[in-house]
C-alpha cells in the first residue's frame, strides 16, 4: 500500500497548492511514483492541480478527483466510501499518494476542514496542516494551529506536521514554534505565487485589449501601481512585472509609461489599464503601438477606485501555464522544509488506527479476493434480495438462494433487483433431497433418525442450507433475518459440528470503535462456560481476530485484576487463563483483568505494570453470557461503536446468524465475514 500524505487547510488562501507541488517534487526526485487525489472536484483549483500532475511537465503522476460537492451533499456516507475506494485504487499504482484537500470557499453550512480530517482518518493518511501567516501575529497563528490540531484529533486524523505559509521574510523566525509538540515549518511570503496573470486581471475587470501580444497576457502581474501623480513620480515607482492603472483621459501618463517600458534597462511592465472609458486619439494609440507593440494595454469603463479594487482582489492560482510559479513553489518548499523533515511528515508514526469504514471496506475486499459460495436460505425477505444484488455486483461472494425460483425472480423483478447470475436451489430438488437426506440420516442414526424422517427434516430451509455447506455444495451459510437464532444454529451443531480440538461453539462481536477494532466473546451463545470452555472461547476468538486483521492480545475479563481477588468466578477466569497459555503458548493473553485495566494504559501501569496485554488488549473474553451481552450492548449504545455479529466460531465450516432487525448493510457484512471464515478454513485444509 502506498504512503499517503494529506495536505489540508482550515482556511482559504494559504498556498496549499504550492505545498502540495513542493512535497510531490521531493518524492518524485527520489524516484518514487506520486499520485494526486482531490476528494471533491468543485473548487477552482481542482483542474489546475489535476492538469499539473497529469501533464507531466513539472510534476508527473496519475491524478484523479473522487466526486462532486453535489454528490457529497446527496449522500455523505456513500460519498466518503467512494473517496476511500478511489484512494485505494490510486494507491495500487503509485508509491506515494498526495491528497490535496478541498477548498469550498463560500459554501454555507459545510465544515470543510472537519470533512477533510474525516477523509484523512479513513484513508490512514499523515496530515500536513497548512496555515497562513499573512496579517497575523505568531500568537494568532499558534492559536489557529492548536484549533486545527484539536479538530483533527477529534476526527482521529493524524497530524504529522504544520506548515505556515505567507510569513513576512524579515521575521520568519518568530513563527518557527511547534504547534502542540508537532513539527512546524515556515515558508516566507512570495508575491509571485499569489500574483494573477494579466489575462486573469483582464477577465475580472471586463477589460478590452487594444494593444499588445496576446501571448504576454499569460505573464504574472506581481504588483499594482495606480497613477494619480505626475509623470516624474510615476517613473520613480515603476517596477518589473507591474500592472499600471491610469485614467484614459491623461495621454501624458500613457506616453510616459510606454516610454519607460520601451527603454532598455528600465522596468519591464506586465500591462497597462486605461480606466474611465474615455475615447483615445488615433494619433496617440498609433504612436504607443509603434513604441511598445508587445505591451498589453487594456481599457475599462470603470473609474479608478473600482478598477483598482477589482485588480487588487484578483488572484492567480498555480497553474500548468504558470511555469515560473511552479518552479518557485518547488524551490520555496524545498528550501523551507528540508528532506529529512519531508520524510518525517510522511513517515511519522501514529496513523495506525482503523475506522469502521476502513474495516468494512477491508472486509469486503478480503472477501472478494477469493470468492466463496454463500447460501442464503431466506429469499422471501426483501432485505436478502437487496443484499444479494449488492454482494454479487461488488464481487464479494457467489450467492446461492434457497426457494422457489420463479417466485424469487418475480419478486426480484418487482424490487428492481438483479439476480441473473445468482443460483437458486429448490429444497424439493429430488437429487439434492435424496443426497442430503441420506447423509443426515447417517449423521443422526444414533439419535434414531430414519431416512423418511430425514427427508422431511431436510426440506426445512435451515437444514437444507446447512447440508449444502456440509456436503461442499456451498462454503458457508448466513441466516436469521426471518428465523430465530436457534433455528439457524441448531442444524449446524447437529450436522457441521465443532472443529477438532475445540470443545465448544461460541460467538464473538467485532466492535468497530471510532479508531480501532475490538473483539468481544462470548456475547450470544454460551450461558456460563466452564474454565476449559472459556479457554477454548478465548483461543477461537483470537483466531477470529487474526482472520480480520486484528492483532490478538487477549484479556480474560473478571471483577478482579491479577491475584488481588478470590472466589469461584474469578478463580474460573484464572484457571481458564492458564489453560490458554498451555494450549496456545504463542498467544498474548493475561487475566484475570478488570475491563479498565485491560483497555486503559494508565490503569494498567498501576495494576499490571509488567503485562503484555493490560492497557492494550484487543480481544476481550467475558466470564459468562450475562457479562458479555450486557457489556457489548452498553459499549455499543454509549460510545456509538458498530457491533458486527454475532460471528459463530469453533465450527468445522462457517454458519452465521443475523439479527431479525438486520439492515441490508448488516447482511452484506455478515456474508463477507462468512466468506473470509470460509477462505481461512479452505487454507487450513489445503
N, C-alpha and C positions, 0 to 999 in steps of 0.2 A: 504494500500500500504506500502511495506517495506521501511525503511530508506535506502538511498543509499550513499555510500562513494566511491569516485573515486580517486584512487591513481595513479598519473601520474608524469612523469619526462620530462623536456625539453632537457635532455641529457642522454647518456648511462652511465651504471655502477655507479648508485647512491645507490644501495642497496634497490631498490624499493620492491623486493620480501620480504625482511626482514621486511619492514614497513607493507606490506600487511598482512603478517602472524602474526605479533605482534598485529595489530589492530583487526584482526579476533579473536585472542585468548581472547582479552578483552571482546568482546561481547558474545563469547561462554561461558566464565566463569560466565557471568551474567544470563545464562540460555536462551540466545536468539539463534535462529537458523540462521546461517550465510550461505549465498550462495556466490560463486565466479563467476564473469563473466570476460572472456577475449574477448574483442571486435574482435581482429584479432588473428588468430591462426598460424601465420607463424613463429614467432621468437622462439628462442631456449628455453626460459624459460617457454613456454606455457605448455608443457607436464608435466614439474616438478610441476608447480603450480596446474594444474588440478589433478594430482595424489595426491598431499599433501592433498587437500580438500576431494576428493572422497574416499581416502583410510581410513580416519578417525583415523589414529594412533595418530597424533598430533593435526591436525585441522580437524574438521568434518563438512561437509555440502555439498550440491549439487554444482557442478562446471561445467560450460559449456563454450564453445567457440562459438562465433556467426558466423564468416565467415572467409574465407581465404583472404590474401592480393590480390590474383588474382581476386577474386570476387569483392573486393572493387574497383580495378582499372577498371574492365569491366563496372561497373555502380555504381558510388559513391552514387547517391541519393537513389537507391534501397538498396544499402548496408547499408546506415545509417538507413533506415527504418527497415531493417532486424535486426540490432543491437538493436534498440529500442524495437521491438517486442520480441526479445529474453529476454531482460531485464524485460519486463513486465510479461512474462510468469514465469521467475525465481522468480520475486517478489511475485507471488501469493502463494508461498510455504515456504517463509522464513520471518524472522523478519528484517534482515539486508542483503543488497547486497553490497559486496565489489567488485568494478570493478578495476582490475589491468590493467592499460593502456598498449598499445602496445610498443614493443621495436624493431623498424625497423632499426637496425644498418646497415648502408651501403646501404640503399635504396635511390637511387638518385631521386631527383625531388619530394620528398614527405615530406611535413611539418608535421611530426609526432605529435608534441605537439599541433599544431593547430587543427589537426583532433581529438585528444583526448579531447580537450576543447569543440569542437563541439558536440561530443558524450555526454560529461558530461552535457552540456546545454540541450540537447534534452531528457535526462532521468531525469532531475531535481535533479541532484546529488550535494552533497557538495564535493568540491575537496580538496585533500591534495597534494600539490606540493612538490616533493622530489628533493632536490639538493645535490650535492656532495661538501664537503669542502676540499677534498684532493688536495694538491698542490695549494691551493687558499687562499688568504688573506680574512679576514672578509668583506672587502670592495668589493672584487671581487664577493663574494657570494651574498651580498646585491644587487649588480648591476644585477646579473643573476636572482635573485628573483623578482626584480621590473619588469624586462623584461617579465618574465613568467606570472606575475600577470596581466600586461597590455595586453598580448596576450589573456589570459583567459577572461578578461573583454570584449575585442573586440568580442569574440565569445559568450558572455553572460553566461559564466561559472562562478559559484560562488566559489571562493577560500576561504575555511574556515580555513586553516592552512598551514604553510610551515614547512617542516621537512628537516633539514640539517644533512646529514649523513657523516661518514668517516672523522670526525673532530678530530685533534690531542687532546688526552685527557688532556694534560697538559695546553692547552689554550682554552678549550671548551667554557669558559665564554665569550671570545671575540666574539663568533659567536651568542650569545644569544641576538639578536636585532630583533625588529619587522620589517617585510618587509611590507612597506606601510600600517602600522597600523594593519597588520594581525598577529595573534599569531604565534610565531616561536619556534620550538622545535629542540634541538640539540642531536644527537646520536654519541658518540665517535667512532673512528675507532676501529675495532676488526679484527685482521689478520685472525682469524678462518673463518669468514664469507665470505671472498673472496678467501680462500685457495682452490686450486684444490685437488682432490683426487689423490692418486698415479696412479690409472688407467687412470685418465684424462691426467696426465703427460706422462704416457706410450704411450697413443694414439697420443698425439701431437708431440712426439719426434720419433715416429715409433720404439720404443724400443722393445727388445725381453726379456722376463722374463727367467732368468737362475737359479733362486733360490728363495725360499720363499713360503709362504702360500698365495694362490690367494685371500683368504678372506681378507687379510691385504691390498690388493690393494684399498679397499674402505676407507682407513684411509686418513684424510686430511694431506697434506704437508704444514705446516704452515710457513716454511721459507726455503731458499736455501743456501747451502754452496758449493762454488767451491774450490776444494783443489788445490792450487798452491804453497803451503808452505810445510815445513817438518812436520813430524808426530806429534811432540810436539805441534806446533801451531794449527794443525788441531784439536787435542783433546781439546784444550782450547776453541775452537769455536763451538763445537758440542752442539746442543740444542734438547729438546724434539720436536717430530713432524717434524723434519728437513729432507729434501731430500738432499742428498750429491752427488756431481758430482766429479768424479776423473778419471784420464786417466787410461785406461785399461792396459797400459804397466808399471804401478807403483804398483806392487803387495804389496809393503810395506804399501802403503796407504790403500789398500783394507783390509789388515790384521789389521791395526790399527783401522780403522773404525768399522770393525766387532767385534773386541775385546772390544772396548768401548761400543758398543751396548749390548754385552753379559754380561758385568759386572753389577751386581746388584747395583743400586744406581746411575748409570751413565745415560746419556740421552737415551731415547727410540726413535730411529730414525724411520722415515716413510719409507725410502727406499734409495737405493744406485744406481746411474747410472754410469756405466763404459763406457767412451766415447773413440772414436778413431777407433773402430772396430778391435782392436788387439786381437790376439789369447791368451787365458788364459790357463795356465798349469792345467792339471788334478789334480795334487797334491795340488795346491793352492785352487782350487774350492772344492775339497773333504774336505780339512781342514775347509774352510769357511762354507761349508754346514753343517758340524757337529757342528761348533761353533755357527752359527746363522741360524738354519733351517727355521725359520719363517720370517726372514727379506727379503723383496722383493729386489732382485738385478737384474738389467737390463743392457743390453748392447745396444749401439747405434753406428752407423758408423760415425756420425758427429764429428767434432772437439769440443774442449772445449767451444770456444766462441759461436758457433752456437747452441750447446746443451743448454748452459746456457740461451741464448736468447729465445729459444723456451720454456724452462721451465718457465722463468720469465713472459712470455706473456700468459701462460696458466691460465685460471680462472675456478673456480669451482662454479656452481650455488647451491643455496639452493635446496635440493632435498629430495624426500621421503627417500632415502637411506643415508642421512646425518643427522641422528637424533641429533648429537651434535650441528650442525648448527641450526637446527630448534629450539632446546631448547635455544640456545644462542640468536637467533633472538628475540624470545618471551621475554626473560629476559632483553635484551637491550632496546627494545621498551617500555616495561612496566616500566623500571627504568627511562627512559628518558622522557616519556610522561605520566604524572600522570593521574589517572582515570578521574578526572574532566575535564582535557584537552581533553581526548579522547571523552568524551560526547560532549564537546563543538565543536569539529571538525565535528561530525556527526549531531549535532542538531542546529548549528549556523543558524540564520535567513538569508534570502536573496536568497533562491533558489526557490522562488515562481513565477518565470517567466513562460510564456507559449510560446514556439516557434511554428512556423507554422506546423512543423512536429508533435509535441506533440498534437496540436489541432486536426490535421487531423486524427491521429490515435485514439484519444479520440472520435472523431466524429463517425468514423466507428465502434468502439467498442460499443458506445451508441446505434447506430442503430441496431447492431447485437444482442444486449441484449434481444430485443423483436422484432422479425422480422415482419415487416409490408408489406402489399401488395401495391406496387407502380406501377402505369400504365405508360408506355412509348408509346405514340401514333405515334412515328416516326421511326419505324424499317427499313424504306427504307434507312435511313442514316447509313452508316457503323460504324460510331462512337457509335451509340446507341447499335449496336450488340456487339462491343468490350466491351463497358461499362457493358452491361448486363452480359456477360461472367464473368467479374471480380466481379461484385456485387453478383452474385449467388454463385460463387466459394468461396468468402470470407464470405458468410452468412450475408451480410449487409441487404438485403431485398429480398422478393419474387417479382420477376418482372413479369408484365403482358404486353405483346406486342399486339398492335392492327394492324391487317392487314391480308393479305393472307398467311395462314400458310405454304403452300407448297413453295411459293416464298421466304418467310423469311428463312425457314430451308435450302433451296437450297443455298441461298446466305451465310448463316452462315457456311455451309459446305465448300464453296469456300474460306472463310476467315479463316477457321480453328477454328471457334468459337463454343463452346459447349452450346447448348440450350436444351438439353434432358429434363431437369426438368422445363423449362420455359413455362408458359401458354401463348398461342397465341389465341387471340379472333378476330373474323371477325366482322367488323362493319355492315355486312349484315346478321348476325346471326338472323334468324326470331324471335326467342323467345325474345332475348335481345332487338332487334329493336322495337318490339311492346311494351315491358315493358317500355323502355326508352322514346319512342315517346309519350306514354300516359301520363307519368309523366311530360315531357317537355311541352306538350300542356296544362296540368293543371297549371303548374307554370307560363306560359306565356299567359294564357287565357285573362287577362286584356289587353294584347297587341295585341289581335286579332289573335293569332297563332292557326291555325286549326290542327287537328290530321294529316292530309295529309302533311301540311307544316312541322309539327314536324318530321314526318318520313324522310322527305328529309333532314332537318337540322341535325338530329341526325347522319346521315351517315358520316358527316364530323368528322374526327378522333378526333379533339379537343373537339367537343361537345360530342362525344361518350365516350371519356375518362373521361370527367368531369361528365357525367351522371353515369359512373361506380362508381366514388367516392361518388357522391350524394346518390346513391342507396345502398351504403355499399358493393358493389362488389369489391371495391379497397379502400385503406386507404389514398391514395394521388396520385397526378399526377405531372410529370415533362415533359415539352415540350418546344419548341422554337429553337431547333437545326436547324430545316428546315422551321420554320414558324415565323411570326412576333410576337412581344410581344402582340399586340392587339389580334391576332388570338388565343394566348394562354390564356390570362386572361379575355377577354370579356365573354366567356362562364361561367367562374367561378362567375362573377358578376351577371349574369342572373340566374344561377342555384344554386350555393352553398351559395352565399350572405354573408353578414357580421355577425360576432358574436354578440350576444345580448350585448348591452351597448357600442358597437363600431360604430362610425358614418362613418368610412372611411376605405377602404382597402389601405394599404401603403406598403412600401418596406424598407428593410434595407440591408446593406452590412456588412458582417463580415470582418473587416480589420485585417488580420494576420500580425502584425508587427513582428520585429525580436525577440522580447522577451515578447510580450503581445498581447491580442486580444481586439480590439475596435469595437464598433457597430455604424454605421452611418445610419441615417434615416432622411427624405425620400430622396433618391437619384435617383429614377427611375420612380415614378408613378404620384405624385400629383404636379401640376404646382405651385399653390400658395394657400396653405391651409389656412383656417381661423384660428383664435385663438383656437376655440373649436376643430377643426380638428387636429391642431398642438398638442394639449394636448393629443388627442387620439393616435396620432402617437408616442408620447413620451411614453405613457403607454404601447402600443403594443411593442415598441422597447425594453423597459425594460424587458417585458415578454420574448421576443426573446432572449435577452442577458442571462437571467437566465436559459432558456432551454439549452443553450450551455455552461454552466459553468462559465459565466462572471458575477461577482457581479455588478448589475446595480447601477451606480452613474451617474445620467442624467444631462448633461449640455445643456441648451437651448441656442443655439448659435445666436449671433447677432453682429452688428458692435460696440456695446457699452456694458460696464460692469456695473452691478448694477444700480444705479439711476443716473449715470452721463450723460446719453443721452436721447433725446426725439425725437419723430417723429412717423409716422404711423407704420413703420416696427418694430422698437424696442418696441413700445407700444404693438403691437400684440404679440411679444415674452414674454413680461412681463405679459400680460393677460393670455397667454397660461400656463405660469409657475404657476400662482395662481390656474388655473383650474386643473392642475395636482395635486397640493397639496390638493385640495378639493376632487378629485376623488380617489386619491391613497395616503392617508396620511402617509403610512409607507414607501413610496418610497423616496430615497435620490435624490433630484432634486434642481437645482438652475439655475437662469437666470434673466435677460439676461447676458450672459457671452461671451466675446470675445474668440476666439479659443485659443490664447496664455494663457489667464487666466484660461481656463478650463483644460489645459494639463500641464502647467509648474508651479511647486510648488513655484519657486522664484517669478514669476509674480503674482501668486495667493496670495502670502503673502503680496504683496504690494497693490493689487487692491481689494481682497476679503478675508481678513485675518481670518474671522470667518466662512467661508463657509465650509460645509462638503463635497462639491463636487469640488470646484475650485482647480485646480492643480492636481487632481486625478480622473478626470472623465473617465468613461469607455463607456458611451453611449452619442453620440453627435447628437442632433436634430437640423437640419438646417431649416431656416425660409421659404425656398422655393426651388423648384427643381433646379433653376439656381445655387444657392449657394451649394446645396448638391452634385449635379452631378459634378460640377467643382472641389469641394474640394476633393471628393473621388478619382477622376482621377489624380489630382495634387499630392496627397499623395501617391497613388499607383505608379505613374511613377517616382517620385523624391526620394522616400525612399525605393523602392523595396518591398513594402508591397504586400501581396497576397490578392486580393479582391474576396471574395466568395459571390456570389449573382447575381442579386437581390433576396432577400428572401421576398416573399409576406406574409403579416401578416394582421390579422383582419378578415380573412375568417373563416367560420364555419369548413371547412376541408381544408387541405393544397394542394395548387397548386403552382408550382414554374416554373419560366421562365428561359430558357437558352439563352445565347448569341449565335447567329448563327455562331460565330467563336469559340465556346466552344471546349476545348480539352476533350479527354476521361476522364482524371482525374477530370475535372470540372463537367462532367456529374455524375461521381461516387459520388463526394462530394455533389452535389445538391440532388441526390437521398437519400443520407444519411441524409441530413438536412431535407428533406421532411418526411423521416421515423421518425426522432426524433420529429418533429412537430406533426405527427400523434399519436405517443406514448403519448405526452402531452395532446392532445385533448381526447384521449381514457381514460386517467387517470382522466381528469376533468369530463367526462361523467359517469364514474364509481364511 
